[in-house]
Amino acid sequence: MSRTGVLVLGPAGSGKSTFCNSMIAYMQSVGRRAHIVNLDPAAEATEYEFTIDIRDLISLQDVMEEMDLGPNGGLVYCFEFLLNNLDWLDEEIGDYNDEYLIFDCPGQIELYTHIPVLPTIVKHLQQSLNFNLCATYLLESSFIVDNSKFFSGALSAMSAMILLELPHINILSKVDLVKNEYSKKQLKKFLNPDPLLLAKDSEDDYNPKFAKLNKLIANLVDDFGMVQFLPLDCAKDSKSVETILSYIDDVTQWSESQEPKEPNDEFELPDEE
């Protein structure tokens, strides 16, 4: 039986850990079992404990102190060490054959844009551990305040989609922080972006060279036609986590990988006289 996993990606501060915790809380509320796999050697404690934690193998703080490296260099060293010790990851995951695993990844995008760390881990999970994987990429909703930031965020999301070669769901996180400032119609423009329209709106705000750069980036995003977002509002009365999980289940074929269960007999047939 294949296993199911979801990678949670995005820039630092985009709400990845909050999303992971919200996923766990919702899945437990509907009777599904799931675990968080922490792949961030600089992570801090969250609401739910990490079931598998890279810091048990190596931590960024130890590397920075012992190797005299900065945060980015230390993070690269940590992942190079993990790639040389993937048997550790195999052993840790081996105890959770039928579990739903949520991989909380670090926010440094150079781990899949500049060096092939995450793509290598993805291939290992698929080929050696038989995982059906889905990638989620979180972009903070505050990016929509500045169109140029939104362009760069959309471009980084598209980069992750192309480099990881996985079923991919883009998420606009922390929507609750901007929903009072933007109408549903305005938000929809960013959830289903028309980059050419956004670029046109920006032409009067910047100098000509910057406006031209924005337009070229918007054209690139539009040419690929792959970037759309689902809204994420982690408020208790929000249905966004449930909606996002349904998309993840569809692309990973989660329901099809489950063992059939015996139906519960709710009624007893009366004996024939």
VOZA-687125 format. One record per residue (C-alpha): x, y, z. Coordinates in nm, 2 decimals. Example, Ala and Ser with C-alpha at 12.3 -4.5 7.8 and 13.67 -1.06 7.14 Angstrom:
{{1.23; -0.45; 0.78}}
{{1.37; -0.11; 0.71}}
//
This chain:
{{0.00; 0.00; 0.00}}
{{0.13; 0.35; -0.09}}
{{0.17; 0.61; 0.18}}
{{0.04; 0.97; 0.17}}
{{0.24; 1.28; 0.25}}
{{0.21; 1.65; 0.20}}
{{0.51; 1.89; 0.19}}
{{0.44; 2.24; 0.34}}
{{0.66; 2.50; 0.17}}
{{0.68; 2.88; 0.16}}
{{0.88; 3.17; 0.27}}
{{0.97; 3.22; 0.63}}
{{0.68; 3.37; 0.83}}
{{0.41; 3.26; 0.58}}
{{0.23; 3.05; 0.84}}
{{0.36; 2.70; 0.76}}
{{0.37; 2.57; 1.12}}
{{0.02; 2.72; 1.19}}
{{-0.11; 2.55; 0.88}}
{{0.04; 2.22; 0.99}}
{{-0.12; 2.25; 1.34}}
{{-0.45; 2.34; 1.19}}
{{-0.44; 2.04; 0.96}}
{{-0.36; 1.81; 1.25}}
{{-0.64; 1.96; 1.46}}
{{-0.90; 1.92; 1.18}}
{{-0.79; 1.56; 1.09}}
{{-0.81; 1.45; 1.46}}
{{-1.15; 1.61; 1.48}}
{{-1.28; 1.38; 1.20}}
{{-1.11; 1.07; 1.32}}
{{-0.81; 1.07; 1.09}}
{{-0.45; 1.00; 1.21}}
{{-0.17; 1.23; 1.10}}
{{0.18; 1.32; 1.21}}
{{0.41; 1.62; 1.16}}
{{0.75; 1.55; 1.02}}
{{0.98; 1.85; 1.10}}
{{1.24; 1.90; 0.83}}
{{1.35; 2.24; 0.97}}
{{1.66; 2.21; 1.18}}
{{1.59; 2.56; 1.33}}
{{1.23; 2.50; 1.42}}
{{1.07; 2.60; 1.75}}
{{0.81; 2.41; 1.95}}
{{0.46; 2.42; 1.82}}
{{0.11; 2.33; 1.95}}
{{0.15; 1.97; 1.84}}
{{0.47; 1.78; 1.90}}
{{0.68; 1.67; 1.60}}
{{0.65; 1.29; 1.56}}
{{0.97; 1.29; 1.35}}
{{1.22; 1.57; 1.41}}
{{1.53; 1.64; 1.21}}
{{1.68; 1.80; 1.52}}
{{1.71; 1.46; 1.66}}
{{1.97; 1.40; 1.39}}
{{2.12; 1.75; 1.35}}
{{2.02; 2.10; 1.46}}
{{2.11; 2.44; 1.31}}
{{2.22; 2.58; 1.64}}
{{2.48; 2.31; 1.70}}
{{2.61; 2.35; 1.34}}
{{2.64; 2.72; 1.37}}
{{2.83; 2.69; 1.70}}
{{3.06; 2.40; 1.60}}
{{3.12; 2.49; 1.24}}
{{3.12; 2.87; 1.28}}
{{2.87; 2.91; 1.00}}
{{2.59; 3.16; 0.95}}
{{2.22; 3.06; 0.94}}
{{2.20; 3.00; 0.56}}
{{2.53; 2.81; 0.54}}
{{2.44; 2.61; 0.85}}
{{2.11; 2.52; 0.70}}
{{2.27; 2.40; 0.38}}
{{2.52; 2.19; 0.59}}
{{2.23; 2.04; 0.79}}
{{2.05; 1.92; 0.47}}
{{2.37; 1.79; 0.31}}
{{2.41; 1.59; 0.63}}
{{2.06; 1.46; 0.60}}
{{2.11; 1.36; 0.24}}
{{2.41; 1.15; 0.35}}
{{2.20; 0.99; 0.63}}
{{1.87; 0.92; 0.46}}
{{1.87; 0.58; 0.63}}
{{1.78; 0.77; 0.95}}
{{1.48; 0.92; 0.78}}
{{1.38; 0.57; 0.65}}
{{1.40; 0.42; 1.00}}
{{1.19; 0.70; 1.15}}
{{0.92; 0.69; 0.89}}
{{0.92; 0.31; 0.89}}
{{0.71; 0.30; 1.21}}
{{0.43; 0.49; 1.03}}
{{0.34; 0.28; 0.74}}
{{-0.03; 0.36; 0.72}}
{{-0.01; 0.72; 0.86}}
{{-0.07; 1.05; 0.69}}
{{0.25; 1.25; 0.72}}
{{0.28; 1.63; 0.70}}
{{0.63; 1.75; 0.62}}
{{0.70; 2.09; 0.76}}
{{0.98; 2.23; 0.55}}
{{1.21; 2.53; 0.62}}
{{1.14; 2.87; 0.46}}
{{1.47; 2.91; 0.27}}
{{1.37; 2.87; -0.10}}
{{1.73; 2.82; -0.20}}
{{1.70; 2.46; -0.08}}
{{1.51; 2.38; -0.40}}
{{1.60; 2.67; -0.63}}
{{1.98; 2.68; -0.60}}
{{2.07; 2.34; -0.46}}
{{1.86; 2.02; -0.53}}
{{1.80; 1.93; -0.16}}
{{1.42; 1.91; -0.15}}
{{1.39; 1.76; -0.50}}
{{1.64; 1.48; -0.39}}
{{1.43; 1.41; -0.07}}
{{1.11; 1.41; -0.28}}
{{1.25; 1.15; -0.52}}
{{1.37; 0.94; -0.23}}
{{1.03; 0.94; -0.06}}
{{0.86; 0.85; -0.38}}
{{1.10; 0.58; -0.51}}
{{1.23; 0.43; -0.19}}
{{0.94; 0.47; 0.05}}
{{0.65; 0.46; -0.20}}
{{0.49; 0.79; -0.11}}
{{0.21; 0.96; -0.29}}
{{0.31; 1.33; -0.23}}
{{0.15; 1.66; -0.27}}
{{0.33; 2.00; -0.23}}
{{0.16; 2.30; -0.08}}
{{0.32; 2.64; -0.11}}
{{0.20; 2.92; 0.13}}
{{0.22; 3.28; 0.03}}
{{0.13; 3.54; 0.30}}
{{-0.18; 3.75; 0.21}}
{{0.01; 4.07; 0.30}}
{{0.19; 4.03; -0.03}}
{{-0.13; 4.14; -0.21}}
{{-0.09; 4.49; -0.07}}
{{0.21; 4.55; -0.30}}
{{0.16; 4.41; -0.65}}
{{0.53; 4.38; -0.71}}
{{0.56; 4.15; -0.40}}
{{0.27; 3.95; -0.53}}
{{0.45; 3.90; -0.86}}
{{0.76; 3.78; -0.69}}
{{0.56; 3.55; -0.46}}
{{0.37; 3.40; -0.76}}
{{0.70; 3.35; -0.94}}
{{0.86; 3.17; -0.64}}
{{0.55; 2.95; -0.62}}
{{0.57; 2.86; -0.99}}
{{0.94; 2.79; -0.95}}
{{0.86; 2.53; -0.67}}
{{0.59; 2.38; -0.89}}
{{0.84; 2.33; -1.18}}
{{1.14; 2.21; -0.98}}
{{0.97; 1.97; -0.75}}
{{0.75; 1.81; -1.02}}
{{0.47; 1.72; -0.78}}
{{0.10; 1.78; -0.77}}
{{0.09; 2.13; -0.63}}
{{-0.15; 2.35; -0.43}}
{{-0.08; 2.72; -0.38}}
{{-0.23; 2.87; -0.07}}
{{-0.28; 3.24; 0.02}}
{{-0.23; 3.23; 0.40}}
{{-0.35; 3.46; 0.68}}
{{-0.65; 3.58; 0.47}}
{{-0.82; 3.67; 0.80}}
{{-0.57; 3.96; 0.84}}
{{-0.68; 4.13; 0.51}}
{{-1.04; 4.02; 0.46}}
{{-1.17; 4.34; 0.63}}
{{-0.96; 4.56; 0.39}}
{{-1.04; 4.37; 0.07}}
{{-1.38; 4.27; -0.07}}
{{-1.43; 3.91; -0.19}}
{{-1.42; 4.05; -0.55}}
{{-1.08; 4.21; -0.48}}
{{-0.94; 3.89; -0.32}}
{{-1.06; 3.68; -0.61}}
{{-0.83; 3.88; -0.84}}
{{-0.54; 3.74; -0.64}}
{{-0.67; 3.39; -0.58}}
{{-0.73; 3.35; -0.96}}
{{-0.47; 3.61; -1.07}}
{{-0.47; 3.78; -1.40}}
{{-0.11; 3.90; -1.39}}
{{-0.14; 4.12; -1.69}}
{{-0.42; 4.31; -1.53}}
{{-0.21; 4.35; -1.21}}
{{0.09; 4.46; -1.41}}
{{-0.12; 4.72; -1.58}}
{{-0.24; 4.85; -1.24}}
{{0.12; 4.90; -1.13}}
{{0.26; 5.09; -1.43}}
{{0.18; 5.43; -1.28}}
{{0.32; 5.35; -0.94}}
{{0.69; 5.28; -1.03}}
{{0.96; 5.41; -1.25}}
{{0.95; 5.28; -1.61}}
{{1.23; 5.02; -1.57}}
{{1.06; 4.87; -1.26}}
{{0.72; 4.87; -1.43}}
{{0.87; 4.70; -1.73}}
{{1.03; 4.43; -1.51}}
{{0.69; 4.37; -1.33}}
{{0.52; 4.34; -1.67}}
{{0.78; 4.08; -1.79}}
{{0.74; 3.88; -1.47}}
{{0.37; 3.89; -1.50}}
{{0.39; 3.78; -1.86}}
{{0.60; 3.48; -1.76}}
{{0.36; 3.38; -1.49}}
{{0.07; 3.42; -1.73}}
{{0.24; 3.22; -2.01}}
{{0.27; 2.92; -1.78}}
{{-0.09; 2.96; -1.66}}
{{-0.03; 2.74; -1.35}}
{{-0.05; 2.98; -1.05}}
{{-0.38; 2.99; -0.86}}
{{-0.44; 3.01; -0.49}}
{{-0.67; 2.87; -0.23}}
{{-0.75; 3.10; 0.07}}
{{-0.64; 2.99; 0.42}}
{{-0.81; 3.13; 0.73}}
{{-0.72; 2.93; 1.04}}
{{-1.01; 3.08; 1.25}}
{{-1.21; 2.81; 1.43}}
{{-1.53; 2.89; 1.23}}
{{-1.35; 2.87; 0.89}}
{{-1.39; 2.59; 0.65}}
{{-1.07; 2.67; 0.45}}
{{-0.86; 2.39; 0.61}}
{{-1.13; 2.13; 0.53}}
{{-1.14; 2.26; 0.17}}
{{-0.76; 2.25; 0.13}}
{{-0.75; 1.90; 0.27}}
{{-1.01; 1.78; 0.02}}
{{-0.79; 1.91; -0.26}}
{{-0.49; 1.73; -0.11}}
{{-0.68; 1.41; -0.08}}
{{-0.79; 1.43; -0.44}}
{{-0.44; 1.48; -0.59}}
{{-0.28; 1.21; -0.36}}
{{-0.57; 0.97; -0.41}}
{{-0.59; 0.92; -0.03}}
{{-0.93; 0.75; -0.02}}
{{-0.83; 0.50; -0.29}}
{{-0.53; 0.38; -0.08}}
{{-0.74; 0.30; 0.22}}
{{-0.83; -0.05; 0.31}}
{{-1.20; -0.12; 0.28}}
{{-1.38; -0.13; 0.61}}
{{-1.67; -0.35; 0.73}}
{{-1.99; -0.14; 0.75}}
{{-2.14; -0.10; 1.09}}
{{-2.46; -0.28; 1.14}}
{{-2.69; -0.02; 1.27}}
{{-3.01; -0.21; 1.24}}
{{-3.10; -0.58; 1.31}}
{{-3.34; -0.75; 1.08}}
{{-3.62; -0.92; 1.26}}
{{-3.64; -1.29; 1.25}}
{{-3.89; -1.44; 1.01}}
{{-4.18; -1.61; 1.17}}
//
